Amino acid sequence: MSKYKRKLNIKWLATTKLGIEELAKNTNFGLTSSDFRLMFYLLSKIDEDNQATIPKQTEISDEINISVRKISEGLSRLKQAKIIIKSEEAKTYFINPSFFYTGGAQVLEDKQKYFDEHCEDKPESYTPTADEAELKRQFGDLP
């Protein structure tokens, strides 16, 4: 059961404009095209808790036609860029809600707090976070 007390069948996810802009412009991330393909694979596995549970790297390799070595390197680069962090659960990664999230604005703040609390160190490069004015502009007043 979801920690947000909802059982959802995830059919969509959202992104933040700041996050997408950061992915497009930030060359400090050093992400390759294979890394982006891996990121989209992870996003296809996202659940209501913003986590992606993945199979063995050999299975991912067969599914998306990227070598196991590139998958391992890609996961490392996505972690270094603070796009994902390793979850406490086996084979599971928590996706930074500053970039992508599920469940709507009402749980976004809780997910960001969880990510920030479990992030081992500060990002080497900027991780986008919306300020209060930007959140109000995007979502209006939340209950």
C-alpha positions as CSV (number, residue, x, y, z in Angstrom):
1,M,0.0,0.0,0.0
2,S,1.2,3.5,-0.8
3,K,2.7,5.5,2.0
4,Y,0.3,8.3,0.8
5,K,-2.7,6.1,1.7
6,R,-3.8,5.7,-1.9
7,K,-3.7,2.8,-4.2
8,L,-3.3,4.1,-7.7
9,N,-2.9,2.5,-11.1
10,I,-0.4,4.9,-12.5
11,K,-1.1,5.9,-16.1
12,W,0.6,9.3,-16.2
13,L,3.3,11.2,-14.5
14,A,4.1,14.9,-14.4
15,T,7.3,16.9,-14.8
16,T,8.3,20.3,-13.7
17,K,9.2,23.0,-16.1
18,L,12.3,23.8,-14.1
19,G,13.3,20.2,-14.1
20,I,13.0,19.7,-17.8
21,E,14.9,23.0,-18.4
22,E,17.6,21.8,-16.1
23,L,17.9,18.4,-17.9
24,A,18.1,20.2,-21.3
25,K,20.7,22.9,-20.3
26,N,22.8,21.4,-17.5
27,T,25.9,19.9,-19.1
28,N,27.4,19.2,-15.6
29,F,25.2,16.2,-15.4
30,G,27.2,14.5,-18.2
31,L,24.3,12.3,-19.2
32,T,24.5,10.3,-22.4
33,S,21.7,9.4,-24.8
34,S,21.8,5.9,-23.2
35,D,21.3,7.5,-19.7
36,F,18.3,9.3,-21.0
37,R,16.8,6.1,-22.4
38,L,17.5,4.4,-19.1
39,M,15.8,7.3,-17.3
40,F,12.7,7.0,-19.4
41,Y,12.7,3.2,-18.7
42,L,12.8,4.0,-15.0
43,L,10.0,6.5,-15.5
44,S,7.9,3.7,-17.1
45,K,8.2,1.8,-13.9
46,I,7.2,4.7,-11.6
47,D,4.6,4.0,-8.9
48,E,2.5,6.2,-6.7
49,D,5.4,6.7,-4.2
50,N,7.7,8.1,-6.9
51,Q,9.7,4.9,-6.9
52,A,10.7,2.6,-9.7
53,T,11.3,-1.1,-9.0
54,I,13.4,-2.6,-11.7
55,P,14.4,-6.1,-12.8
56,K,17.9,-7.4,-13.1
57,Q,20.2,-5.3,-15.3
58,T,20.4,-8.2,-17.8
59,E,16.6,-8.1,-18.3
60,I,16.7,-4.3,-18.7
61,S,19.5,-4.7,-21.3
62,D,17.3,-7.2,-23.3
63,E,14.3,-4.9,-23.0
64,I,15.8,-1.6,-24.1
65,N,18.9,-2.9,-26.0
66,I,21.6,-1.2,-23.9
67,S,24.6,-3.1,-22.6
68,V,24.6,-4.0,-18.9
69,R,27.8,-1.9,-18.5
70,K,26.0,1.2,-19.9
71,I,23.0,0.5,-17.6
72,S,25.3,0.3,-14.5
73,E,27.2,3.5,-15.6
74,G,23.8,5.2,-16.4
75,L,22.4,4.4,-12.9
76,S,25.6,5.9,-11.4
77,R,25.3,9.1,-13.4
78,L,21.6,9.4,-12.7
79,K,22.4,9.1,-9.0
80,Q,25.3,11.6,-9.2
81,A,22.9,14.1,-10.9
82,K,20.4,13.5,-8.1
83,I,17.7,12.5,-10.5
84,I,17.4,9.2,-8.6
85,I,18.5,7.9,-5.2
86,K,18.6,4.3,-4.1
87,S,15.6,3.4,-2.1
88,E,15.6,1.2,1.0
89,E,13.8,-1.5,-1.0
90,A,15.7,-3.9,-3.2
91,K,16.1,-3.0,-6.8
92,T,14.2,0.2,-6.2
93,Y,15.0,3.9,-6.9
94,F,13.2,7.0,-5.7
95,I,12.9,9.5,-8.5
96,N,13.5,13.2,-7.6
97,P,10.1,14.9,-7.8
98,S,11.9,18.2,-8.7
99,F,12.1,16.5,-12.2
100,F,9.2,13.9,-12.4
101,Y,6.4,13.0,-10.0
102,T,3.1,11.1,-9.7
103,G,0.0,11.7,-7.6
104,G,-0.5,15.4,-8.2
105,A,0.4,18.6,-6.3
106,Q,-1.2,17.5,-3.0
107,V,1.7,15.0,-2.3
108,L,4.5,16.8,-4.2
109,E,5.9,18.5,-1.1
110,D,5.9,15.3,0.9
111,K,7.8,13.5,-1.8
112,Q,10.3,16.3,-2.2
113,K,10.9,16.3,1.6
114,Y,11.4,12.5,1.5
115,F,13.9,12.9,-1.4
116,D,15.8,15.7,0.4
117,E,16.0,13.8,3.7
118,H,17.3,10.6,2.0
119,C,19.8,12.3,-0.4
120,E,23.2,11.4,1.0
121,D,24.9,14.6,-0.1
122,K,24.1,17.9,-1.7
123,P,24.0,17.9,-5.5
124,E,27.2,18.9,-7.3
125,S,25.0,20.9,-9.6
126,Y,21.7,22.7,-9.2
127,T,18.6,20.5,-8.4
128,P,15.6,22.6,-9.3
129,T,13.0,23.4,-6.6
130,A,10.1,25.6,-7.1
131,D,9.7,28.5,-4.8
132,E,6.3,29.2,-3.2
133,A,5.4,31.8,-5.8
134,E,6.0,29.3,-8.6
135,L,4.0,26.6,-6.9
136,K,1.1,29.0,-6.5
137,R,1.3,30.0,-10.1
138,Q,1.3,26.4,-11.3
139,F,-1.2,24.9,-8.8
140,G,-3.1,27.8,-7.2
141,D,-3.9,27.5,-3.5
142,L,-3.8,23.9,-2.3
143,P,-6.1,22.6,0.3
